[in-house]
Amino acid sequence: FRDSWGVPHIYARTEDDLYYTFGYVQAQDRLWQMDFNRRAAEGKLAEVLGKDLYDTDLFFRVVGLARAANATLQQLDQKTKRVCEQFAKGVNSAIGDMKRDNNLPI
């Protein structure tokens, strides 16, 4: 639930519920930032912000943040992978709810 200041408080019975809900809340509050950072790491900012960011995209593609993240993901232990999967499920659930309510960020 969120308190009177909008601060989320998460109470969970299982770790899966905790990480799922954390992903959901994170997406509610920061989906635009999450998408922006993903696009930056993948070198895809110019797709949405224009050709002036081509050089920035090229830099991030050469640096290879997305490749490094994917390689790291493959090496995670099962528990950490499960945490990431539950978090992602929560994010995707929030996105689905935002789409349904026509309330996606820019």
Chimera marker file (.cmm) of the C-alpha trace (Angstrom):
<marker_set name="trace">
<marker id="1" x="0.000" y="0.000" z="0.000" r="1" g="1" b="0" radius="0.5"/>
<marker id="2" x="1.006" y="3.640" z="-0.291" r="1" g="1" b="0" radius="0.5"/>
<marker id="3" x="0.900" y="5.978" z="2.637" r="1" g="1" b="0" radius="0.5"/>
<marker id="4" x="-0.535" y="9.507" z="2.560" r="1" g="1" b="0" radius="0.5"/>
<marker id="5" x="2.685" y="10.778" z="0.931" r="1" g="1" b="0" radius="0.5"/>
<marker id="6" x="2.562" y="8.129" z="-1.772" r="1" g="1" b="0" radius="0.5"/>
<marker id="7" x="5.457" y="6.134" z="-0.335" r="1" g="1" b="0" radius="0.5"/>
<marker id="8" x="5.027" y="2.419" z="-1.089" r="1" g="1" b="0" radius="0.5"/>
<marker id="9" x="5.151" y="-0.084" z="1.759" r="1" g="1" b="0" radius="0.5"/>
<marker id="10" x="5.518" y="-3.708" z="0.733" r="1" g="1" b="0" radius="0.5"/>
<marker id="11" x="4.528" y="-6.594" z="2.964" r="1" g="1" b="0" radius="0.5"/>
<marker id="12" x="5.048" y="-10.017" z="1.424" r="1" g="1" b="0" radius="0.5"/>
<marker id="13" x="4.566" y="-13.594" z="2.534" r="1" g="1" b="0" radius="0.5"/>
<marker id="14" x="7.187" y="-14.987" z="0.168" r="1" g="1" b="0" radius="0.5"/>
<marker id="15" x="10.354" y="-13.721" z="-1.463" r="1" g="1" b="0" radius="0.5"/>
<marker id="16" x="8.742" y="-14.204" z="-4.874" r="1" g="1" b="0" radius="0.5"/>
<marker id="17" x="5.875" y="-11.924" z="-3.830" r="1" g="1" b="0" radius="0.5"/>
<marker id="18" x="8.332" y="-9.362" z="-2.478" r="1" g="1" b="0" radius="0.5"/>
<marker id="19" x="10.403" y="-9.112" z="-5.666" r="1" g="1" b="0" radius="0.5"/>
<marker id="20" x="7.324" y="-9.204" z="-7.911" r="1" g="1" b="0" radius="0.5"/>
<marker id="21" x="5.720" y="-6.369" z="-5.963" r="1" g="1" b="0" radius="0.5"/>
<marker id="22" x="8.965" y="-4.413" z="-5.885" r="1" g="1" b="0" radius="0.5"/>
<marker id="23" x="9.129" y="-4.642" z="-9.690" r="1" g="1" b="0" radius="0.5"/>
<marker id="24" x="5.495" y="-3.569" z="-9.965" r="1" g="1" b="0" radius="0.5"/>
<marker id="25" x="5.995" y="-0.539" z="-7.719" r="1" g="1" b="0" radius="0.5"/>
<marker id="26" x="9.283" y="0.366" z="-9.405" r="1" g="1" b="0" radius="0.5"/>
<marker id="27" x="7.528" y="0.402" z="-12.788" r="1" g="1" b="0" radius="0.5"/>
<marker id="28" x="4.660" y="2.492" z="-11.418" r="1" g="1" b="0" radius="0.5"/>
<marker id="29" x="7.079" y="5.142" z="-10.207" r="1" g="1" b="0" radius="0.5"/>
<marker id="30" x="9.984" y="4.911" z="-12.650" r="1" g="1" b="0" radius="0.5"/>
<marker id="31" x="8.967" y="3.215" z="-15.896" r="1" g="1" b="0" radius="0.5"/>
<marker id="32" x="10.068" y="6.156" z="-18.031" r="1" g="1" b="0" radius="0.5"/>
<marker id="33" x="13.481" y="6.173" z="-16.342" r="1" g="1" b="0" radius="0.5"/>
<marker id="34" x="13.797" y="2.395" z="-16.596" r="1" g="1" b="0" radius="0.5"/>
<marker id="35" x="13.000" y="2.478" z="-20.324" r="1" g="1" b="0" radius="0.5"/>
<marker id="36" x="15.354" y="5.421" z="-20.910" r="1" g="1" b="0" radius="0.5"/>
<marker id="37" x="18.225" y="3.635" z="-19.150" r="1" g="1" b="0" radius="0.5"/>
<marker id="38" x="17.545" y="0.418" z="-21.087" r="1" g="1" b="0" radius="0.5"/>
<marker id="39" x="17.565" y="2.311" z="-24.372" r="1" g="1" b="0" radius="0.5"/>
<marker id="40" x="20.779" y="4.118" z="-23.403" r="1" g="1" b="0" radius="0.5"/>
<marker id="41" x="22.545" y="0.862" z="-22.511" r="1" g="1" b="0" radius="0.5"/>
<marker id="42" x="21.404" y="-0.731" z="-25.781" r="1" g="1" b="0" radius="0.5"/>
<marker id="43" x="22.433" y="2.299" z="-27.833" r="1" g="1" b="0" radius="0.5"/>
<marker id="44" x="18.877" y="3.024" z="-28.954" r="1" g="1" b="0" radius="0.5"/>
<marker id="45" x="18.162" y="6.552" z="-27.760" r="1" g="1" b="0" radius="0.5"/>
<marker id="46" x="18.136" y="8.019" z="-31.280" r="1" g="1" b="0" radius="0.5"/>
<marker id="47" x="15.121" y="5.828" z="-32.079" r="1" g="1" b="0" radius="0.5"/>
<marker id="48" x="12.955" y="7.940" z="-29.799" r="1" g="1" b="0" radius="0.5"/>
<marker id="49" x="14.895" y="11.174" z="-29.269" r="1" g="1" b="0" radius="0.5"/>
<marker id="50" x="16.254" y="11.853" z="-32.733" r="1" g="1" b="0" radius="0.5"/>
<marker id="51" x="19.345" y="11.569" z="-34.861" r="1" g="1" b="0" radius="0.5"/>
<marker id="52" x="21.354" y="13.974" z="-32.686" r="1" g="1" b="0" radius="0.5"/>
<marker id="53" x="21.934" y="11.037" z="-30.333" r="1" g="1" b="0" radius="0.5"/>
<marker id="54" x="23.451" y="8.796" z="-32.999" r="1" g="1" b="0" radius="0.5"/>
<marker id="55" x="26.993" y="9.324" z="-31.685" r="1" g="1" b="0" radius="0.5"/>
<marker id="56" x="25.859" y="8.609" z="-28.127" r="1" g="1" b="0" radius="0.5"/>
<marker id="57" x="24.174" y="5.415" z="-29.292" r="1" g="1" b="0" radius="0.5"/>
<marker id="58" x="27.288" y="4.390" z="-31.179" r="1" g="1" b="0" radius="0.5"/>
<marker id="59" x="29.387" y="4.955" z="-28.065" r="1" g="1" b="0" radius="0.5"/>
<marker id="60" x="27.130" y="2.796" z="-25.885" r="1" g="1" b="0" radius="0.5"/>
<marker id="61" x="27.033" y="0.041" z="-28.503" r="1" g="1" b="0" radius="0.5"/>
<marker id="62" x="30.834" y="0.005" z="-28.695" r="1" g="1" b="0" radius="0.5"/>
<marker id="63" x="31.148" y="-0.017" z="-24.901" r="1" g="1" b="0" radius="0.5"/>
<marker id="64" x="28.778" y="-2.984" z="-24.892" r="1" g="1" b="0" radius="0.5"/>
<marker id="65" x="26.728" y="-2.462" z="-21.729" r="1" g="1" b="0" radius="0.5"/>
<marker id="66" x="23.834" y="-4.545" z="-23.063" r="1" g="1" b="0" radius="0.5"/>
<marker id="67" x="26.172" y="-7.391" z="-24.084" r="1" g="1" b="0" radius="0.5"/>
<marker id="68" x="27.843" y="-7.317" z="-20.676" r="1" g="1" b="0" radius="0.5"/>
<marker id="69" x="24.488" y="-7.372" z="-18.898" r="1" g="1" b="0" radius="0.5"/>
<marker id="70" x="23.304" y="-10.348" z="-20.947" r="1" g="1" b="0" radius="0.5"/>
<marker id="71" x="26.556" y="-12.200" z="-20.327" r="1" g="1" b="0" radius="0.5"/>
<marker id="72" x="26.268" y="-11.522" z="-16.601" r="1" g="1" b="0" radius="0.5"/>
<marker id="73" x="22.668" y="-12.737" z="-16.568" r="1" g="1" b="0" radius="0.5"/>
<marker id="74" x="23.791" y="-16.058" z="-17.999" r="1" g="1" b="0" radius="0.5"/>
<marker id="75" x="26.249" y="-16.516" z="-15.125" r="1" g="1" b="0" radius="0.5"/>
<marker id="76" x="23.885" y="-15.751" z="-12.229" r="1" g="1" b="0" radius="0.5"/>
<marker id="77" x="23.041" y="-18.432" z="-9.714" r="1" g="1" b="0" radius="0.5"/>
<marker id="78" x="19.501" y="-19.824" z="-9.719" r="1" g="1" b="0" radius="0.5"/>
<marker id="79" x="18.300" y="-17.786" z="-6.721" r="1" g="1" b="0" radius="0.5"/>
<marker id="80" x="19.451" y="-14.498" z="-8.225" r="1" g="1" b="0" radius="0.5"/>
<marker id="81" x="17.906" y="-15.421" z="-11.583" r="1" g="1" b="0" radius="0.5"/>
<marker id="82" x="14.635" y="-16.111" z="-9.815" r="1" g="1" b="0" radius="0.5"/>
<marker id="83" x="14.762" y="-12.712" z="-8.087" r="1" g="1" b="0" radius="0.5"/>
<marker id="84" x="15.337" y="-11.035" z="-11.467" r="1" g="1" b="0" radius="0.5"/>
<marker id="85" x="12.523" y="-13.040" z="-13.077" r="1" g="1" b="0" radius="0.5"/>
<marker id="86" x="10.046" y="-12.130" z="-10.342" r="1" g="1" b="0" radius="0.5"/>
<marker id="87" x="11.050" y="-8.466" z="-10.535" r="1" g="1" b="0" radius="0.5"/>
<marker id="88" x="10.585" y="-8.524" z="-14.335" r="1" g="1" b="0" radius="0.5"/>
<marker id="89" x="7.173" y="-10.195" z="-13.968" r="1" g="1" b="0" radius="0.5"/>
<marker id="90" x="6.127" y="-7.378" z="-11.636" r="1" g="1" b="0" radius="0.5"/>
<marker id="91" x="7.360" y="-4.741" z="-14.077" r="1" g="1" b="0" radius="0.5"/>
<marker id="92" x="5.538" y="-6.413" z="-16.956" r="1" g="1" b="0" radius="0.5"/>
<marker id="93" x="2.356" y="-6.701" z="-14.902" r="1" g="1" b="0" radius="0.5"/>
<marker id="94" x="2.476" y="-2.986" z="-14.111" r="1" g="1" b="0" radius="0.5"/>
<marker id="95" x="3.011" y="-2.207" z="-17.799" r="1" g="1" b="0" radius="0.5"/>
<marker id="96" x="-0.016" y="-4.350" z="-18.666" r="1" g="1" b="0" radius="0.5"/>
<marker id="97" x="-2.134" y="-2.496" z="-16.120" r="1" g="1" b="0" radius="0.5"/>
<marker id="98" x="-0.898" y="0.880" z="-17.381" r="1" g="1" b="0" radius="0.5"/>
<marker id="99" x="-1.737" y="-0.109" z="-20.971" r="1" g="1" b="0" radius="0.5"/>
<marker id="100" x="-5.192" y="-1.270" z="-19.918" r="1" g="1" b="0" radius="0.5"/>
<marker id="101" x="-5.793" y="2.028" z="-18.109" r="1" g="1" b="0" radius="0.5"/>
<marker id="102" x="-4.239" y="4.044" z="-20.971" r="1" g="1" b="0" radius="0.5"/>
<marker id="103" x="-1.744" y="5.437" z="-18.467" r="1" g="1" b="0" radius="0.5"/>
<marker id="104" x="1.704" y="4.658" z="-19.877" r="1" g="1" b="0" radius="0.5"/>
<marker id="105" x="4.382" y="7.324" z="-19.383" r="1" g="1" b="0" radius="0.5"/>
<marker id="106" x="5.797" y="9.100" z="-22.418" r="1" g="1" b="0" radius="0.5"/>
<link id1="1" id2="2" r="1" g="1" b="0" radius="0.2"/>
<link id1="2" id2="3" r="1" g="1" b="0" radius="0.2"/>
<link id1="3" id2="4" r="1" g="1" b="0" radius="0.2"/>
<link id1="4" id2="5" r="1" g="1" b="0" radius="0.2"/>
<link id1="5" id2="6" r="1" g="1" b="0" radius="0.2"/>
<link id1="6" id2="7" r="1" g="1" b="0" radius="0.2"/>
<link id1="7" id2="8" r="1" g="1" b="0" radius="0.2"/>
<link id1="8" id2="9" r="1" g="1" b="0" radius="0.2"/>
<link id1="9" id2="10" r="1" g="1" b="0" radius="0.2"/>
<link id1="10" id2="11" r="1" g="1" b="0" radius="0.2"/>
<link id1="11" id2="12" r="1" g="1" b="0" radius="0.2"/>
<link id1="12" id2="13" r="1" g="1" b="0" radius="0.2"/>
<link id1="13" id2="14" r="1" g="1" b="0" radius="0.2"/>
<link id1="14" id2="15" r="1" g="1" b="0" radius="0.2"/>
<link id1="15" id2="16" r="1" g="1" b="0" radius="0.2"/>
<link id1="16" id2="17" r="1" g="1" b="0" radius="0.2"/>
<link id1="17" id2="18" r="1" g="1" b="0" radius="0.2"/>
<link id1="18" id2="19" r="1" g="1" b="0" radius="0.2"/>
<link id1="19" id2="20" r="1" g="1" b="0" radius="0.2"/>
<link id1="20" id2="21" r="1" g="1" b="0" radius="0.2"/>
<link id1="21" id2="22" r="1" g="1" b="0" radius="0.2"/>
<link id1="22" id2="23" r="1" g="1" b="0" radius="0.2"/>
<link id1="23" id2="24" r="1" g="1" b="0" radius="0.2"/>
<link id1="24" id2="25" r="1" g="1" b="0" radius="0.2"/>
<link id1="25" id2="26" r="1" g="1" b="0" radius="0.2"/>
<link id1="26" id2="27" r="1" g="1" b="0" radius="0.2"/>
<link id1="27" id2="28" r="1" g="1" b="0" radius="0.2"/>
<link id1="28" id2="29" r="1" g="1" b="0" radius="0.2"/>
<link id1="29" id2="30" r="1" g="1" b="0" radius="0.2"/>
<link id1="30" id2="31" r="1" g="1" b="0" radius="0.2"/>
<link id1="31" id2="32" r="1" g="1" b="0" radius="0.2"/>
<link id1="32" id2="33" r="1" g="1" b="0" radius="0.2"/>
<link id1="33" id2="34" r="1" g="1" b="0" radius="0.2"/>
<link id1="34" id2="35" r="1" g="1" b="0" radius="0.2"/>
<link id1="35" id2="36" r="1" g="1" b="0" radius="0.2"/>
<link id1="36" id2="37" r="1" g="1" b="0" radius="0.2"/>
<link id1="37" id2="38" r="1" g="1" b="0" radius="0.2"/>
<link id1="38" id2="39" r="1" g="1" b="0" radius="0.2"/>
<link id1="39" id2="40" r="1" g="1" b="0" radius="0.2"/>
<link id1="40" id2="41" r="1" g="1" b="0" radius="0.2"/>
<link id1="41" id2="42" r="1" g="1" b="0" radius="0.2"/>
<link id1="42" id2="43" r="1" g="1" b="0" radius="0.2"/>
<link id1="43" id2="44" r="1" g="1" b="0" radius="0.2"/>
<link id1="44" id2="45" r="1" g="1" b="0" radius="0.2"/>
<link id1="45" id2="46" r="1" g="1" b="0" radius="0.2"/>
<link id1="46" id2="47" r="1" g="1" b="0" radius="0.2"/>
<link id1="47" id2="48" r="1" g="1" b="0" radius="0.2"/>
<link id1="48" id2="49" r="1" g="1" b="0" radius="0.2"/>
<link id1="49" id2="50" r="1" g="1" b="0" radius="0.2"/>
<link id1="50" id2="51" r="1" g="1" b="0" radius="0.2"/>
<link id1="51" id2="52" r="1" g="1" b="0" radius="0.2"/>
<link id1="52" id2="53" r="1" g="1" b="0" radius="0.2"/>
<link id1="53" id2="54" r="1" g="1" b="0" radius="0.2"/>
<link id1="54" id2="55" r="1" g="1" b="0" radius="0.2"/>
<link id1="55" id2="56" r="1" g="1" b="0" radius="0.2"/>
<link id1="56" id2="57" r="1" g="1" b="0" radius="0.2"/>
<link id1="57" id2="58" r="1" g="1" b="0" radius="0.2"/>
<link id1="58" id2="59" r="1" g="1" b="0" radius="0.2"/>
<link id1="59" id2="60" r="1" g="1" b="0" radius="0.2"/>
<link id1="60" id2="61" r="1" g="1" b="0" radius="0.2"/>
<link id1="61" id2="62" r="1" g="1" b="0" radius="0.2"/>
<link id1="62" id2="63" r="1" g="1" b="0" radius="0.2"/>
<link id1="63" id2="64" r="1" g="1" b="0" radius="0.2"/>
<link id1="64" id2="65" r="1" g="1" b="0" radius="0.2"/>
<link id1="65" id2="66" r="1" g="1" b="0" radius="0.2"/>
<link id1="66" id2="67" r="1" g="1" b="0" radius="0.2"/>
<link id1="67" id2="68" r="1" g="1" b="0" radius="0.2"/>
<link id1="68" id2="69" r="1" g="1" b="0" radius="0.2"/>
<link id1="69" id2="70" r="1" g="1" b="0" radius="0.2"/>
<link id1="70" id2="71" r="1" g="1" b="0" radius="0.2"/>
<link id1="71" id2="72" r="1" g="1" b="0" radius="0.2"/>
<link id1="72" id2="73" r="1" g="1" b="0" radius="0.2"/>
<link id1="73" id2="74" r="1" g="1" b="0" radius="0.2"/>
<link id1="74" id2="75" r="1" g="1" b="0" radius="0.2"/>
<link id1="75" id2="76" r="1" g="1" b="0" radius="0.2"/>
<link id1="76" id2="77" r="1" g="1" b="0" radius="0.2"/>
<link id1="77" id2="78" r="1" g="1" b="0" radius="0.2"/>
<link id1="78" id2="79" r="1" g="1" b="0" radius="0.2"/>
<link id1="79" id2="80" r="1" g="1" b="0" radius="0.2"/>
<link id1="80" id2="81" r="1" g="1" b="0" radius="0.2"/>
<link id1="81" id2="82" r="1" g="1" b="0" radius="0.2"/>
<link id1="82" id2="83" r="1" g="1" b="0" radius="0.2"/>
<link id1="83" id2="84" r="1" g="1" b="0" radius="0.2"/>
<link id1="84" id2="85" r="1" g="1" b="0" radius="0.2"/>
<link id1="85" id2="86" r="1" g="1" b="0" radius="0.2"/>
<link id1="86" id2="87" r="1" g="1" b="0" radius="0.2"/>
<link id1="87" id2="88" r="1" g="1" b="0" radius="0.2"/>
<link id1="88" id2="89" r="1" g="1" b="0" radius="0.2"/>
<link id1="89" id2="90" r="1" g="1" b="0" radius="0.2"/>
<link id1="90" id2="91" r="1" g="1" b="0" radius="0.2"/>
<link id1="91" id2="92" r="1" g="1" b="0" radius="0.2"/>
<link id1="92" id2="93" r="1" g="1" b="0" radius="0.2"/>
<link id1="93" id2="94" r="1" g="1" b="0" radius="0.2"/>
<link id1="94" id2="95" r="1" g="1" b="0" radius="0.2"/>
<link id1="95" id2="96" r="1" g="1" b="0" radius="0.2"/>
<link id1="96" id2="97" r="1" g="1" b="0" radius="0.2"/>
<link id1="97" id2="98" r="1" g="1" b="0" radius="0.2"/>
<link id1="98" id2="99" r="1" g="1" b="0" radius="0.2"/>
<link id1="99" id2="100" r="1" g="1" b="0" radius="0.2"/>
<link id1="100" id2="101" r="1" g="1" b="0" radius="0.2"/>
<link id1="101" id2="102" r="1" g="1" b="0" radius="0.2"/>
<link id1="102" id2="103" r="1" g="1" b="0" radius="0.2"/>
<link id1="103" id2="104" r="1" g="1" b="0" radius="0.2"/>
<link id1="104" id2="105" r="1" g="1" b="0" radius="0.2"/>
<link id1="105" id2="106" r="1" g="1" b="0" radius="0.2"/>
</marker_set>
